Amino acid sequence: MPSRPDPGADPVVLVRVAEVLGSAPREAGAAMLVGPEDGEGTIGGGALEWRAQAIAREMLATGEASRRATLPLGPALGQCCGGQVTLAFTLTTREAARAALDEADDDLP
């Protein structure tokens, strides 16, 4: 699991789709990294991804270590999928997040 960043490290928030109920743009396990001014990967785009980036950048600004958010994918979020996703956010370093993602990819069949 990614570790909390040291001062001076390249901080990012690792955002993972932790759970999906109903229709969603990506499956559980999909992930992206969000830095202060950039990002890598996708959890489905659109308003869902925009909201996830906003939460992640708030965490970067405050130093909050982790958070979970459950978001309905309907008209209130501007998504047409109709399902619901739970996102897991972890403050870490870019290096540690990439290592965690590579390890997860190695576990795929």
C-alpha positions as a LaTeX table, in Angstrom:
\begin{tabular}{lrrr}
\hline
Residue & $x$ (\AA) & $y$ (\AA) & $z$ (\AA) \\
\hline
Met1 & 0.00 & 0.00 & 0.00 \\
Pro2 & 1.32 & 3.51 & $-0.76$ \\
Ser3 & 2.95 & 5.40 & 2.08 \\
Arg4 & 2.32 & 8.96 & 3.22 \\
Pro5 & 4.67 & 11.38 & 1.45 \\
Asp6 & 7.77 & 12.79 & 3.10 \\
Pro7 & 8.29 & 16.55 & 3.05 \\
Gly8 & 9.84 & 17.47 & $-0.29$ \\
Ala9 & 8.50 & 14.36 & $-2.06$ \\
Asp10 & 6.32 & 14.52 & $-5.18$ \\
Pro11 & 2.88 & 14.25 & $-3.52$ \\
Val12 & $-0.13$ & 12.84 & $-5.35$ \\
Val13 & $-3.45$ & 11.35 & $-4.41$ \\
Leu14 & $-4.10$ & 7.81 & $-5.61$ \\
Val15 & $-7.81$ & 7.57 & $-6.49$ \\
Arg16 & $-9.24$ & 4.06 & $-6.87$ \\
Val17 & $-12.72$ & 2.87 & $-7.72$ \\
Ala18 & $-13.33$ & 0.79 & $-4.59$ \\
Glu19 & $-16.88$ & $-0.35$ & $-5.30$ \\
Val20 & $-19.42$ & $-0.16$ & $-8.13$ \\
Leu21 & $-23.17$ & $-0.63$ & $-7.80$ \\
Gly22 & $-25.14$ & $-0.70$ & $-11.04$ \\
Ser23 & $-23.86$ & 0.96 & $-14.21$ \\
Ala24 & $-20.59$ & 2.92 & $-14.03$ \\
Pro25 & $-17.99$ & 4.09 & $-16.56$ \\
Arg26 & $-15.18$ & 1.96 & $-15.03$ \\
Glu27 & $-14.85$ & $-1.20$ & $-12.97$ \\
Ala28 & $-13.70$ & $-1.56$ & $-9.37$ \\
Gly29 & $-9.92$ & $-1.31$ & $-9.30$ \\
Ala30 & $-9.67$ & 1.43 & $-11.93$ \\
Ala31 & $-7.31$ & 4.13 & $-10.71$ \\
Met32 & $-5.79$ & 7.49 & $-11.42$ \\
Leu33 & $-3.16$ & 9.73 & $-9.85$ \\
Val34 & $-3.90$ & 13.39 & $-9.16$ \\
Gly35 & $-1.09$ & 15.86 & $-8.55$ \\
Pro36 & $-1.33$ & 19.56 & $-7.73$ \\
Glu37 & $-1.32$ & 20.48 & $-11.43$ \\
Asp38 & $-1.48$ & 17.21 & $-13.35$ \\
Gly39 & $-2.92$ & 13.73 & $-13.41$ \\
Glu40 & $-2.43$ & 10.26 & $-14.87$ \\
Gly41 & $-4.97$ & 7.60 & $-15.74$ \\
Thr42 & $-8.75$ & 7.75 & $-15.61$ \\
Ile43 & $-11.64$ & 6.52 & $-13.51$ \\
Gly44 & $-14.18$ & 7.22 & $-16.24$ \\
Gly45 & $-14.03$ & 10.89 & $-17.20$ \\
Gly46 & $-16.79$ & 13.45 & $-17.05$ \\
Ala47 & $-18.25$ & 14.91 & $-13.90$ \\
Leu48 & $-17.21$ & 11.87 & $-11.82$ \\
Glu49 & $-13.55$ & 12.41 & $-12.64$ \\
Trp50 & $-13.83$ & 16.18 & $-12.21$ \\
Arg51 & $-15.30$ & 15.69 & $-8.71$ \\
Ala52 & $-12.61$ & 13.13 & $-7.82$ \\
Gln53 & $-9.88$ & 15.55 & $-8.93$ \\
Ala54 & $-11.42$ & 18.32 & $-6.79$ \\
Ile55 & $-11.45$ & 16.06 & $-3.71$ \\
Ala56 & $-7.88$ & 14.92 & $-4.39$ \\
Arg57 & $-6.57$ & 18.48 & $-4.79$ \\
Glu58 & $-8.32$ & 19.50 & $-1.57$ \\
Met59 & $-6.49$ & 16.62 & 0.16 \\
Leu60 & $-3.18$ & 17.75 & $-1.33$ \\
Ala61 & $-3.80$ & 21.27 & $-0.01$ \\
Thr62 & $-4.76$ & 20.15 & 3.51 \\
Gly63 & $-2.54$ & 17.08 & 3.91 \\
Glu64 & $-5.52$ & 14.81 & 4.63 \\
Ala65 & $-4.17$ & 11.24 & 4.48 \\
Ser66 & $-7.19$ & 9.31 & 3.19 \\
Arg67 & $-10.86$ & 9.56 & 2.40 \\
Arg68 & $-13.73$ & 7.58 & 0.88 \\
Ala69 & $-16.54$ & 9.14 & $-1.12$ \\
Thr70 & $-19.67$ & 7.50 & $-2.49$ \\
Leu71 & $-21.06$ & 9.27 & $-5.55$ \\
Pro72 & $-24.34$ & 8.53 & $-7.35$ \\
Leu73 & $-23.93$ & 8.61 & $-11.13$ \\
Gly74 & $-27.18$ & 10.27 & $-12.05$ \\
Pro75 & $-28.45$ & 13.71 & $-13.00$ \\
Ala76 & $-27.18$ & 15.34 & $-9.78$ \\
Leu77 & $-23.59$ & 14.61 & $-10.84$ \\
Gly78 & $-24.25$ & 15.14 & $-14.54$ \\
Gln79 & $-23.60$ & 11.48 & $-15.39$ \\
Cys80 & $-26.04$ & 9.24 & $-17.23$ \\
Cys81 & $-24.77$ & 5.85 & $-16.01$ \\
Gly82 & $-27.30$ & 5.58 & $-13.21$ \\
Gly83 & $-25.12$ & 3.53 & $-10.87$ \\
Gln84 & $-23.04$ & 4.47 & $-7.86$ \\
Val85 & $-19.31$ & 4.36 & $-7.18$ \\
Thr86 & $-17.30$ & 4.48 & $-4.00$ \\
Leu87 & $-13.89$ & 6.06 & $-4.45$ \\
Ala88 & $-10.91$ & 5.54 & $-2.14$ \\
Phe89 & $-8.40$ & 8.41 & $-1.94$ \\
Thr90 & $-4.87$ & 7.97 & $-0.54$ \\
Leu91 & $-2.27$ & 10.72 & $-0.18$ \\
Thr92 & 1.09 & 9.31 & $-1.19$ \\
Thr93 & 4.05 & 9.96 & $-3.50$ \\
Arg94 & 4.03 & 9.53 & $-7.25$ \\
Glu95 & 6.72 & 6.84 & $-6.98$ \\
Ala96 & 4.86 & 4.84 & $-4.32$ \\
Ala97 & 1.54 & 5.16 & $-6.17$ \\
Arg98 & 3.05 & 3.93 & $-9.44$ \\
Ala99 & 4.65 & 0.99 & $-7.62$ \\
Ala100 & 1.28 & 0.09 & $-6.05$ \\
Leu101 & $-0.43$ & 0.26 & $-9.45$ \\
Asp102 & 2.29 & $-1.87$ & $-11.07$ \\
Glu103 & 1.91 & $-4.45$ & $-8.29$ \\
Ala104 & $-1.86$ & $-4.53$ & $-8.79$ \\
Asp105 & $-1.35$ & $-5.03$ & $-12.55$ \\
Asp106 & 0.99 & $-7.96$ & $-11.83$ \\
Asp107 & $-1.82$ & $-9.67$ & $-9.90$ \\
Leu108 & $-4.14$ & $-9.69$ & $-12.93$ \\
Pro109 & $-4.65$ & $-13.04$ & $-14.68$ \\
\hline
\end{tabular}
